[in-house]
Amino acid sequence: MSQRVLSAEIAEHPGEPVRLAGWVHRRRVLARVTFLIVRDRAGLAQVVVPAGVPVPPEESVVEVTGTVVANAAAPGGHEVAYGAIEVISPAEAPPVELFRPALEAGLPALLDHAAVSLRHPARRAVFAAGAAAVAAFRGTLDGLGFTEIFTPKIVGSATESGANVFTLDYFGRKAYLAQSPQFYKQTMVGVFERVYEAGPVFRAEPHDTSRHLAAHTSLDAELGFIRDHRDVMAVLTRCVRAMVEAAGLGAVRMPDEIPVVHFTEALRLAGADPDEPDLAPEHERALGVWAAREHGSDLLYVEGYPMSKRPFYTHPQPSDPRWSNSFDLLFRGMELVTGGQRRHVYADYVAALGGDTAGLAGYLEAFRHGMPPHGGFAIGLERFLARLSGAANVRETTLFPRDLHRLAP
Amino acid sequence: MSQRVLSAEIAEHPGEPVRLAGWVHRRRVLARVTFLIVRDRAGLAQVVVPAGVPVPPEESVVEVTGTVVANAAAPGGHEVAYGAIEVISPAEAPPVELFRPALEAGLPALLDHAAVSLRHPARRAVFAAGAAAVAAFRGTLDGLGFTEIFTPKIVGSATESGANVFTLDYFGRKAYLAQSPQFYKQTMVGVFERVYEAGPVFRAEPHDTSRHLAAHTSLDAELGFIRDHRDVMAVLTRCVRAMVEAAGLGAVRMPDEIPVVHFTEALRLAGADPDEPDLAPEHERALGVWAAREHGSDLLYVEGYPMSKRPFYTHPQPSDPRWSNSFDLLFRGMELVTGGQRRHVYADYVAALGGDTAGLAGYLEAFRHGMPPHGGFAIGLERFLARLSGAANVRETTLFPRDLHRLAP
């Protein structure tokens, strides 16, 4: 038997016999001929089958042999003239119609039948883009001397935020699912200076919204020997630029220098009360309009959020400790990434925690024994893909989402 | 202030003023001079400080300015003649002595003080090798047309093995931590044909051994349109070869073709009873000796394990269904990787499960709607590093291990 040829490769074999293997994506039975569209990991190929030859139903796994023929009307300019077809695995009628250009099922049906609906080329493209974006994230950081780490997802204390944490029976003890690798990535700055992790994080999110999931993939980075959060933003900008390019989900206006506004200025630009402690969604939207109009940019950094709204490890703004050396990166008026400089002096942690360091000994040990100024960020992969692709719901950019109601498939 | 220069770069700046930043790795105070060793992410640099100048204690974070001088006795052939030193972060005396060539603390102390002990160059090297090995795993598979996936770690049914599963309170319902991405990676073969995932897996392992952890990093791959498990082994061989080279933890004898023996032959070679249902550790050791002697190979595939000892999704050996199309890869007489061909026909799953498909609908849907012959494997990252580095305990190759007793740091 000849070597398998992928759909995308048939144009390289004009006039030659080839063997395709894949799924029956679509059958179009006409009076004189049947068009059989075979789907494989590379795309679609058209096979021309004489009338009367039985063609197996959609989603059957088949091997087709035939001869490559040029046809300007076929996808890729070539098609395969039928020689023989063998059914490798039979298939029942699919729960969603995969051959239509756009899936017509609602989101619950798509998610319930993920095993099949994810095969749709448009769904598949989202997750292929995600894989490419993660590779770009890693590639950018590898090039900057970062080291990949793998940190625990089961933790002994729920102290990072306290709320929205999943509780686990750990050999008869109580344990928790990590809400982020924050403590560990900071600790590892003491080892490798520059680290990243792409892994799952867990939030027992009681809100049933289009933006919240109980678990998502977090792209975390942390780096030491920075001057301040601006050095972190410079690394994030390089990552986001590479990720957007690699994902290829559409054009993003991203000038060489992404504009930066201070939180106090952001409130003013958004027409908000200057005493507001945070940016409301309508403020972020207004800032998105402003950045597009004034800077031709889909991206905007807001820095200097009030210390009162940021976690205890946040480094204050040296010139005015009401504000912090933290930032958000807004994408078209919605938060995409959060990050900032962290505290690095042990005594500052003890003070920020009000002396209550219970459960944090293993983390704070890093600061007792010398830590450089450092900071980092976390990109939510599914949110990144949703914003980039224009998906209304982050469930559309998660392979098998988990939320208040959904625990399967 | 001049640009920071890394320790590994000072030889590029002979006679020039440089600025180092890092940790005080060691101080050697002599009568006329103090040698200050600065550690940064690239390695170590020696700074020559005049007697009488105070030098901060070990693990302090410092910036040192000075002039690069050639000195054949210094690491890398160059050292820095002291100009000035600034303490960025103070440090208490470390709980383990990091400046000694080998850490002298016992494993519990190393793990309790991971935040500091991981800074030791020998410890750090293990995890840098791990990062390189994972990059090689991904790079090999990317080159073969695989797509990276991110699958759920919280699952609704504990059906894969039933035993040793962590139970979770999921919004008032019972849920479980995934013991492997097995079901999801198979499902995704229906989407991308070839997929991989590097992520955490969880086992509520009640045994307190040097080989078992409650969580580890699993490097999973799965591919469709295979003839049988030998195609899976070919991909695994490429991965392992690339990972060994990238890790650089020592020489591994790995011929172009890794020897393969059938389970029945393995029993005979190991001098075991031909009715044994599995290989005992002493059998694996004997096989390791045999492979080294007969094939000059540290690696040996054993294929064809009895169906009775393999999970329900295992594909039988077509010529004799007592055996399976599964395999183990032994490394110097110990199991390193497990893999095999999986069933791909829906009716075969229903039969293998004895009709009890409860909780598996979302998984089995993939097979109802056309799945190609496929298979895959899972490499335990920490076990791989332990075997390669000769570590006696897999806790030595895990950043922050989790076991029956350990939940922190």
Interface residues (C-beta under 8 A of the other chain):
Chain A: R4 A21 W23 V24 D40 R41 A42 E59 S60 V61 I88 S89 P90 A91 E92 P94 P95 D112 H113 A114 A115 V116 L118 R119 R124 F127 A128 G130 A131 V134 A135 R138 D142 G145 T147 E148 I149 F150 T151 P152 K153 I154 V155 G156 S157 F166 T167 L168 D169 Y170 F171 R173 A175 L177 Y184 T187 M188 G190 V191 F192 E193 R194 G199 P200 F202 A204 P206 A214 A215 T217 F225 H344 V345 G359 A361 G362 Y363 E365 A366 F367 R368 H369 G370 M371 P372 P373 L381 L399 F400 R402 L404 L407 A408 P409
Chain B: R4 A21 W23 V24 D40 R41 A42 E59 S60 V61 I88 S89 P90 A91 E92 P94 P95 D112 H113 A114 A115 V116 L118 R119 R124 F127 A128 G130 A131 V134 A135 R138 D142 G145 T147 E148 I149 F150 T151 P152 K153 I154 V155 G156 S157 F166 T167 L168 D169 Y170 F171 R173 A175 L177 Y184 T187 M188 G190 V191 F192 E193 R194 G199 P200 F202 A204 P206 A214 A215 T217 F225 H344 V345 G359 A361 G362 Y363 E365 A366 F367 R368 H369 G370 M371 P372 P373 L381 L399 F400 R402 L404 L407 A408 P409
